[in-house]
Structure formats: structure tokens, C-alpha cells
Amino acid sequence: MKLATGNGRIRKVVIAGGGTAGWVAACALTHQFRDMLDITLVESEQVGTVGVGESTIPTIRTFHKLLQIDEREFLSSVAGSFKLAISFENWTRPGARYIHPFGTTGVNTWSVDFHQFWLESRRRGIKSELGDYCLETAAALKDRFALFNTGQNTQQWSMRWTKAASMERRDVSYAYHFDAGLYAAFMRVKCEGRGLKRIEGKIAQVRQDPENGFVQALVLEDGQVIEGDLFLDCTGARALLSEQALKTGFEDWNHWLPSNRAVALQTEADGPPVPYTRAIAHEAGWHWKISLQHRIGCGIVFSDAHMSDDEATAKLLAENPAKRLREPWIIPFRTGRRRKAWNKNVIALGLASSFIEPLESTSIHLTLSAVTRLVQFFPFEGISEAAAERYNEVSRMELEHVRNFVVLHYHLNQRDEPLWKQCREMELPPGLGERIQVFRETGYAWQGEDELFRLDSWTHCMLGQGVVPQNHHPLTRALSDADLKTLLDGVRKPIDAAVAAMPSQQDFIDSYCRAPDSAWEKMYARARQHEQVTGKVAGVGGDLKQ
């Protein structure tokens, strides 16, 4: 069954809103479909963006390869640094720390995963950490980074050792830290060169078909009428099309994720960038620190039922004494999702579609994933109800999986404060309790076919959050002490040797992708211009509330 607008054929796409979501969508569509579509993006310099999306996960590299984006050009344009892991500090209790790495850990067999052998080694009294057997963890802890076969002459930086059969790996698994404003600007340059039309203006009205409710056009404050066949809602959590026009509805997840506000800050760098995001728990939420080439992005995520805006701001400033590049700004947010990502002829992307707090750096990934899905499902010949339903179902499952993984961190804690006690005692979303209990009883973890977070992620995080398996796979006991030591040494020694040969991340950046001073000077000039136009700091207008 087709639900059509006009003749049903989709040729004119209108993207409502810019920011990361709007410009990523524009870049993908103009790259993939080129002359097949007429694409227009409408945004206003007077509308603020959140501007704190600075941390990503490795899937962004695949997306960039599809768009033929050169990594070195990209990183130097967005003042980017590399990210191998997330450092979780104080989450089980004050003073505790563990690393959630992006890479694989050890060598799995078809019947027994590596962490089961590690659990057996602990039973036998062999002292080590699971992260000792993961290249990304070992490199992150020493603030080092290198790439395999980058064409550099410095051979000691090459990861040639990873060709060893015992590892079967060719490279480190990594993501990026970057300036979100510079990223949107970078994507804008890419797609404007491919024929995309950008219109400056604020949306005053969403014009709909009186019979079926489909969106027909956007009416701007200056009277311009932008007609289209398909509309992408990238207007942030205001969701001007998806919610305010189509009344899609919102599913609230605050009962599982109680943090609902953040205060953000940007400071000068206080040292060389570290190759990981820091997530530091505090009495009413957590504190992020993200190292870019030229600055630190930091902020306090908190529950306003347990901490006031003033208290959070004071805490943020006290813990980040470096010179401020921007004054702190408050970001209210609401965790949850639109009940339909695709409703009639409107597809919501980014914050217009959903928001899961940034603990596992999934916000940009979820936008990239949704855009990829749109390319796969693109309705050239008219909107298929069945395709839209499938798109929505896949979107829902993806979001719920990410939500559950983030809830895991809040729930598995041993802290005494009211917020943490509430999270420890709350009823869990479907499926999460089973994962935790199975791992606690048997050491078994799993990864669904379409799930973002791998077995290694679940394993490192459950162990790191204090879940100690009561048992582990009996086949591991068949190994003699000598064979078990050979297995562990065969994994760990090449990792130790590789990390010892790596440069510091700062040295690698200086050689590979150092950004010119003009990159971030342009960003701050744009922020100052925005403040002059609107009377407020860029970022304040883009709150994450519905």
C-alpha cells in the first residue's frame, strides 16, 4: 500500500534544520543520489545548536569511507583527536576505575570466549586485568596511538605485528573527538559543492495536506515557501515537523535514566590530548572530559532532583580550572524517543528523533545509522507503509539496545548517594536484567546480530561495574597451567611490544593531522557572531527538551 503526496514519486527532499544531523544527512544524500534528487536545506543562524557533540564511536569511520571523506583532511579541519576507549571513573564507588575499549580482547574459540579463559586464570591465582589483553586498553592507559600502514616512513609506528596469526588483526579500533560545530561546517562544504541548495531562514509554519496530513511545504518568516515531497526533521528536540505538526508522540525514559540536565564548558587544553573520553561519576550524575587538539570539552550531567543548576555549574568550574574559552551553559534534556521516527512523509533525525544521554557517545552514531537506513529505504517511487513500519521497528530496537547498555552503568553501582541508590533498586527495562543475571551466574555474555555493542563491550562493562561471575565455562579447566600461560602470553606480549613502539597521541597528531590555528579561530568567530545576532551564546537555544 502506498501513501502518496502528489503523484507519489519522491524527488524533492527538504531538510529542516542544520547542525550535525542536517548536514550529515545532506552530505550522505548528495553523495549517494547526486542528480537523482533536488535537495534543499533550511536553517537559521538565529537558532542555536547544542554544540557539545564531541565524542564518537568507531562506526563513524565506516560512514566516512562510504562518503569518501579523507581522514587527514577531516581531522585537521575539525581539530580532531583519536579515541580508543572510555574511562569510567567512580562508577561502582569513589576511587574505582575501568576502561571500556573499542577493540577486541584476546582470541576467542568457536566454543569459548577469551574472557572465560581469563576468569579461569584468575581462579588459578594468575594476576592480570582483562584489559591487559586488549591493544586499545593498553595503548589508552599509556596515552599512545598509531595506525597501521598509514604510508608514513616511521616504521616503528607500523602495526606490522598484528599480522601474527594469534591476533588476526590489522589495525587499532578507534573513533574521534572533534568540535561539533566544525564538523557541521566541514560537512556543509562537502555537500554544497555537490549541488545542495541552502536557504537561510526561520520556519514560521509547516503547511500540511488537509486530507491526509502529509507535509507539503515549509513557510519561512520572510514569506518564502519551500515545497517538498519528503521532509527530514533536523530541528532538534523541538521537532517542528515530527512533533509540533504531526503530533507523533514521545516515549519518556526518565524513569530509567534520571539525569535530565547538563552544564557544558570549553576550556584551554591543560596538557596533551588523551586517547579516551573520561566519564567520572559524581553524587548526582557524571562529569565528561574530552580532549581535542586545541581545547577540552567538559560538562556535568545531573538530575535536577538531586542537584541544582548553580551547584552543577560551581562543581564544573571547580573541577576544570583551566582558562575558559566559553562560559558555561545549561542544557535541559529529556531521554526517550519519538513513537515513530518515520511518520507520513517526515523522517526525524538526530535530537528530533530521540535522545539518549551521551554516556557511551552514541548520539552522532544514531544519526549516522538513521541516515544510512534512510539511504537503504529511500522511497523514490512513493512512500511504502510497510517500509516505513520496518524503518520504525529497526530504529526502535536500535535505540532500546543502546538505552539498555547505558542503563547498565547506572544500575550496577555501589555508591551511597540517593540518586545511585534509586538506580540500583529500580526495575530494569526488558532484557537487561536477564543479561546481567546470566553473566553473574555463568560468565556468559552475548551480542545480538543487529546490536551495536559487542560481546567485549558487555564483558568489560559488567566486570568493570563489579559483576563477578560465580562460574565460568568448564572447558577452560582442560588447559594445563603451561598451556594457559602460553595462551595468555601469546596475546599479551605482542600487545605490550606494540604499545611500547607507539608514539604519544600528541606526536602522532602532529605528524598526521595537526589542525591549523585557523580551524578553531573560525569556530569561535562564528560563535561570537551568533551571540551578536541573537544575544545569547551559541548552544543555549538548542535545548534537548521535547
C-alpha positions in Angstrom: 0.0 0.0 0.0 1.4 3.4 -0.9 0.6 6.6 0.9 1.4 9.3 -1.7 1.8 13.0 -1.9 1.1 14.5 -5.3 2.0 11.8 -7.9 3.7 9.7 -5.2 7.2 10.0 -6.6 9.9 11.4 -4.3 12.2 13.9 -6.0 12.3 17.0 -3.8 13.8 16.5 -0.4 13.7 19.3 2.2 15.9 19.1 5.2 14.6 21.3 8.0 17.5 22.4 10.3 21.2 22.2 10.0 23.6 21.2 12.8 25.2 17.7 12.8 22.1 15.9 11.8 21.1 18.1 9.0 24.5 18.4 7.4 25.3 14.7 7.7 22.0 13.8 6.0 22.7 16.4 3.3 26.2 15.1 2.7 25.0 11.4 2.5 22.1 12.1 0.2 24.0 14.4 -2.2 26.9 11.9 -2.3 24.7 8.8 -2.9 22.0 10.1 -5.1 23.7 13.2 -6.8 21.4 14.3 -9.7 18.6 11.9 -8.8 17.2 14.3 -6.1 16.6 18.0 -5.6 17.8 18.6 -2.1 17.3 21.8 -0.1 18.4 22.5 3.5 16.7 25.3 5.5 18.5 26.6 8.6 18.8 29.9 10.5 21.8 31.4 12.1 19.5 32.7 14.8 18.6 29.2 16.0 21.2 27.8 18.4 22.6 24.3 18.3 23.5 22.2 21.2 27.2 22.2 20.1 28.6 19.6 22.6 28.7 16.5 20.4 32.4 15.9 20.6 32.8 12.2 21.1 32.1 9.3 18.7 32.4 5.6 18.3 34.2 3.6 15.6 31.2 3.3 13.2 31.8 6.9 12.1 34.9 5.8 10.2 32.8 3.4 8.1 30.3 6.1 7.4 33.1 8.5 6.3 34.6 5.8 4.0 31.2 5.5 2.3 31.2 9.2 1.7 34.9 9.1 0.5 36.0 11.5 3.2 39.7 11.8 3.6 40.6 11.2 7.3 43.6 13.5 7.5 41.7 16.4 5.8 38.7 15.7 8.1 40.7 15.6 11.4 42.7 18.7 10.6 39.5 20.6 9.7 37.7 19.7 12.9 40.6 19.8 15.3 40.1 16.1 15.9 41.9 13.7 18.2 41.7 9.9 18.4 39.7 7.9 20.9 40.4 4.3 21.8 38.1 3.8 24.8 36.0 5.4 27.6 37.5 5.7 31.0 34.8 5.1 33.6 35.8 6.6 37.0 33.9 6.3 40.3 31.0 4.4 38.8 31.0 1.4 41.2 32.3 3.6 44.1 34.5 6.6 44.5 38.1 5.8 43.5 37.2 2.8 41.2 38.1 2.9 37.5 37.8 0.7 34.5 38.2 1.0 30.7 35.6 0.2 28.1 37.8 -0.3 25.0 36.7 -0.3 21.3 38.9 -3.2 20.3 38.6 -7.0 20.7 40.0 -8.7 23.7 42.2 -11.8 23.4 41.4 -14.6 21.0 38.0 -16.4 21.1 37.5 -20.0 20.1 34.2 -21.2 18.5 33.1 -22.7 21.8 34.6 -20.5 24.5 35.2 -16.7 24.6 38.5 -15.4 25.7 37.3 -13.8 28.9 36.3 -17.3 30.1 40.0 -18.3 29.9 40.9 -15.2 31.8 38.4 -16.0 34.5 40.0 -19.4 34.8 43.4 -17.9 35.1 42.2 -15.7 38.0 40.8 -18.8 39.7 44.3 -20.3 39.4 45.9 -17.3 41.0 47.3 -15.7 37.9 47.1 -11.9 38.4 46.2 -9.7 35.5 43.5 -7.4 34.2 41.2 -8.3 31.3 42.3 -5.0 29.6 45.9 -6.3 29.5 44.8 -8.5 26.6 43.3 -5.6 24.6 45.5 -3.4 22.5 43.2 -0.4 22.7 43.1 -0.5 26.6 46.8 -0.9 26.8 47.5 2.0 24.5 44.9 4.2 26.1 46.4 3.7 29.5 49.8 5.0 28.2 48.3 7.8 26.1 49.7 6.3 22.9 48.3 5.9 19.4 49.4 4.7 16.0 47.8 3.5 12.8 48.7 0.5 10.6 50.2 1.2 7.2 49.4 4.9 7.0 52.2 5.5 4.4 54.5 7.1 7.0 58.2 6.5 6.8 58.5 5.9 10.6 58.4 2.2 10.6 58.4 1.8 14.3 54.9 3.2 14.3 53.6 0.5 12.0 51.4 -2.2 13.4 53.0 -4.9 11.4 53.0 -7.2 14.4 49.2 -7.5 14.1 49.7 -9.8 11.1 50.5 -12.5 13.6 48.1 -15.4 13.3 47.4 -15.3 17.0 45.8 -11.9 16.7 44.3 -11.8 13.2 44.0 -8.0 13.3 45.3 -5.3 11.0 44.7 -2.1 13.0 43.5 -0.5 16.1 39.8 0.1 16.5 39.3 3.8 17.1 36.9 6.7 16.9 37.3 10.5 17.1 37.0 13.5 19.4 36.2 16.7 17.5 34.5 20.0 17.5 30.8 19.5 16.6 30.4 23.0 15.1 33.5 22.5 12.9 32.1 19.0 11.9 28.8 20.5 10.7 30.8 23.2 8.8 33.0 20.5 7.2 30.0 18.5 6.0 28.4 21.7 4.7 31.4 22.4 2.5 31.3 18.8 1.1 27.7 18.8 0.1 27.3 22.4 -1.1 29.8 21.5 -3.7 27.5 18.8 -4.9 24.6 21.0 -5.8 22.7 21.2 -2.5 20.7 24.4 -2.0 20.9 26.1 1.4 18.2 28.6 2.4 18.7 30.9 5.3 15.6 31.5 7.3 13.4 30.6 10.3 10.5 28.3 9.9 7.2 30.0 10.7 4.7 27.4 9.6 4.5 23.8 8.5 1.9 23.5 5.7 0.1 20.2 5.6 -2.3 18.5 3.2 -5.8 18.9 4.8 -6.8 15.5 3.8 -4.0 13.2 4.8 -1.8 15.4 7.0 1.3 15.0 4.8 3.7 17.9 5.0 3.5 19.9 1.8 5.8 22.9 2.5 7.7 25.0 5.0 6.8 28.6 5.2 9.6 30.9 6.4 9.3 34.1 8.4 10.2 36.1 5.3 7.3 34.5 3.3 9.4 32.0 1.3 7.5 28.7 0.7 9.8 25.7 0.4 7.8 22.8 -1.1 8.9 19.1 -1.0 7.9 15.5 -1.4 9.9 14.2 1.6 11.0 16.2 4.7 13.8 15.4 7.1 13.2 16.9 10.6 16.6 18.0 11.9 15.1 20.8 14.1 16.4 19.3 17.4 14.2 18.3 20.2 11.7 21.0 19.2 10.8 18.6 16.4 8.9 21.2 14.5 7.6 18.8 11.9 7.5 15.4 13.6 6.0 16.6 16.9 4.6 20.1 16.6 3.0 19.4 13.2 2.3 15.7 13.1 1.8 15.1 16.9 3.9 11.9 16.7 4.2 11.4 20.4 7.2 10.8 22.7 8.1 7.8 24.8 9.8 9.1 28.0 12.7 7.0 29.6 13.4 9.3 32.5 12.4 6.5 35.0 15.4 4.5 33.7 17.8 7.4 33.0 17.1 10.0 35.7 19.7 12.6 34.6 17.8 15.4 32.8 20.2 18.4 32.6 23.8 19.2 31.7 26.0 22.2 32.1 28.8 22.4 29.5 32.1 24.3 29.3 35.0 24.7 27.0 38.5 25.4 28.3 42.0 25.6 27.0 43.9 22.3 26.9 45.7 21.6 30.1 48.0 19.1 28.6 48.4 16.7 25.6 45.1 15.1 24.5 44.5 11.6 25.9 43.1 9.0 23.6 39.9 8.3 25.5 36.8 10.0 26.9 36.6 10.4 30.6 33.2 9.7 32.3 33.6 10.5 36.0 30.6 9.7 38.3 29.7 12.2 41.0 27.0 12.3 43.6 24.2 13.3 41.3 25.3 12.2 37.8 28.6 12.3 36.0 31.2 14.5 34.5 32.7 14.3 31.0 36.1 15.4 29.8 37.0 15.2 26.1 40.4 16.2 24.8 40.6 17.8 21.4 43.7 19.2 19.7 43.1 22.7 20.9 40.8 22.5 23.9 38.9 20.5 26.4 35.2 19.9 26.2 33.7 19.2 29.6 30.4 19.1 31.4 28.3 17.9 34.2 25.4 15.6 33.6 23.0 15.6 36.5 19.5 15.1 37.8 17.8 18.3 38.9 16.0 16.3 41.6 19.4 15.8 43.3 21.5 18.9 42.2 20.7 22.5 41.2 21.9 24.3 38.2 24.1 26.6 40.4 25.6 23.6 42.2 26.4 21.8 39.0 28.0 24.9 37.5 30.1 25.5 40.6 31.2 21.9 40.6 32.1 22.1 36.9 34.2 25.3 37.3 35.9 24.0 40.4 37.0 20.8 38.7 38.1 22.5 35.4 40.2 25.5 36.4 41.9 26.0 33.0 41.1 29.2 31.2 37.6 29.3 29.8 37.0 29.6 26.1 33.3 29.9 26.5 31.2 30.5 29.6 29.2 27.5 31.0 25.7 27.0 29.5 22.8 24.9 30.8 21.3 22.2 28.5 18.0 20.7 29.7 17.2 17.3 28.1 14.7 14.6 28.1 15.6 11.0 27.4 13.4 8.9 25.2 12.2 8.6 21.6 9.5 9.7 19.1 7.0 6.9 18.8 7.7 6.9 15.1 10.9 8.1 13.5 9.2 8.0 10.1 5.7 9.5 10.2 3.8 10.1 6.9 6.4 11.9 4.7 8.5 13.2 7.6 11.6 11.4 8.9 13.0 12.7 12.2 16.8 12.6 12.6 19.1 13.4 15.5 17.5 15.1 18.5 14.2 15.4 16.7 14.0 11.6 16.8 15.4 10.6 20.2 17.9 11.4 22.9 19.9 9.0 25.0 22.3 10.8 27.2 25.9 10.9 26.0 27.5 8.4 28.4 28.5 6.0 25.6 29.0 8.6 22.9 26.2 7.2 20.7 24.3 10.4 19.7 26.2 11.0 16.5 26.3 7.3 15.7 22.5 7.1 16.0 22.2 9.9 13.5 24.6 8.3 11.1 22.8 5.0 11.5 19.4 6.6 10.8 20.8 8.3 7.7 22.3 5.1 6.4 18.9 3.4 7.0 17.2 6.2 5.0 19.5 5.7 2.1 18.7 2.0 2.1 14.9 2.5 2.4 14.7 5.6 0.2 11.2 5.8 -1.2 11.9 7.0 -4.8 8.6 5.6 -6.2 6.4 6.7 -3.3 6.2 6.0 0.5 5.6 2.4 1.3 3.7 1.9 4.5 5.4 -1.5 5.0 8.9 0.1 4.5 8.1 2.9 6.9 6.9 0.4 9.6 10.1 -1.6 9.1 12.3 1.5 9.4 10.5 2.4 12.6 10.9 -1.1 14.1 14.6 -1.2 13.3 15.0 2.3 14.8 13.1 1.3 18.0 15.2 -1.9 18.5 18.5 0.0 18.0 17.5 2.7 20.5 16.3 0.3 23.1 19.6 -1.7 22.9 21.6 1.5 23.4 19.4 2.6 26.2 19.8 -0.7 28.0 23.6 -0.5 27.7 23.6 3.0 29.2 21.1 1.9 32.0 23.6 -0.9 32.9 26.1 1.7 34.1 23.6 3.5 36.3 22.2 0.3 37.8 25.4 -1.6 38.6 26.8 0.7 41.3 27.7 0.5 45.0 27.5 4.2 45.8 25.6 5.6 48.8 24.0 8.8 47.4 20.2 8.9 46.8 20.4 9.0 43.0 22.6 6.0 42.9 20.6 4.1 45.4 17.5 4.8 43.3 19.2 3.5 40.2 20.4 0.4 41.9 16.9 -0.5 43.1 14.9 0.4 40.0 13.0 -2.0 37.9 15.1 -2.6 34.7 13.9 -2.4 31.1 13.0 -5.7 29.4 16.0 -7.9 28.7 18.7 -6.1 30.7 18.1 -8.0 33.9 18.5 -11.3 32.1 21.8 -10.3 30.6 23.2 -9.3 33.9 21.9 -12.4 35.7 23.2 -14.8 33.1 26.6 -13.2 33.2 26.6 -13.2 37.0 25.8 -16.9 37.2 27.8 -18.3 34.3 30.2 -15.6 32.9 28.3 -15.9 29.5 27.7 -12.8 27.5 26.3 -12.4 24.0 25.7 -10.0 21.2 22.6 -9.9 19.0 23.1 -9.8 15.3 21.9 -6.2 14.9 23.2 -4.9 18.2 25.7 -2.1 18.4 27.5 -3.1 21.5 29.7 -6.2 21.1 30.3 -9.0 23.5 33.6 -7.3 24.5 31.7 -4.2 25.5 29.2 -6.1 27.7 32.0 -8.1 29.2 34.3 -5.2 30.1 31.5 -3.1 31.4 29.8 -5.7 33.6 33.2 -6.8 35.1 34.2 -3.2 35.5 30.9 -2.4 37.3 31.5 -5.2 39.8 29.6 -8.2 38.4 31.8 -11.1 39.3 30.7 -14.4 37.6 30.0 -17.2 40.1 31.1 -19.8 37.5 32.7 -19.8 34.0 33.0 -22.3 31.1 34.2 -25.8 32.3 36.2 -26.3 29.1 38.7 -23.8 30.3 39.8 -26.2 33.0 41.0 -28.7 30.4 44.1 -26.5 29.8 47.2 -27.2 31.7 48.9 -24.4 33.6 51.6 -24.3 30.9 49.0 -24.2 28.0 47.0 -21.5 29.8 50.1 -19.4 30.3 51.1 -19.9 26.6 47.7 -18.6 25.6 47.8 -15.6 27.8 51.4 -14.7 26.9 50.7 -15.2 23.2 48.1 -12.4 23.4 49.7 -10.1 25.9 53.4 -9.9 24.7 52.6 -8.7 21.2 50.3 -6.0 22.7 53.0 -4.9 25.2 55.6 -4.7 22.4 53.3 -2.8 20.1 52.3 -0.2 22.7 56.0 0.3 23.6 56.7 1.1 19.9 53.8 3.6 19.6 54.3 7.3 19.8 52.3 9.5 22.2 49.0 10.6 20.7 50.3 14.2 20.6 53.3 13.2 18.5 51.1 11.1 16.1 48.6 14.0 15.7 51.5 16.5 15.0 52.7 14.2 12.2 49.4 13.0 10.8 46.6 15.6 11.1 47.6 18.7 13.0 44.9 21.4 12.7 45.9 24.9 11.8 45.1 27.6 14.3 42.6 29.0 11.8 40.4 25.9 12.2 39.2 26.8 15.7 39.6 30.5 15.3 36.9 30.3 12.6 34.6 28.4 15.1 35.0 31.0 17.8 34.5 33.8 15.3 31.2 32.2 14.3 30.1 31.7 17.9 30.8 35.4 18.6 28.9 36.4 15.5 25.9 34.2 16.7 26.0 35.9 20.1 25.9 39.3 18.4 22.9 38.3 16.3 20.8 36.5 18.9 22.1 38.0 22.2 23.0 34.5 23.6 25.8 32.1 23.4 25.6 29.5 20.6 24.3 26.3 22.1 21.8 27.8 24.5 19.0 27.8 22.0 19.3 24.1 21.2 18.0 22.6 24.4 17.1 18.9 24.3 13.6 19.1 25.6 10.6 18.0 23.6 
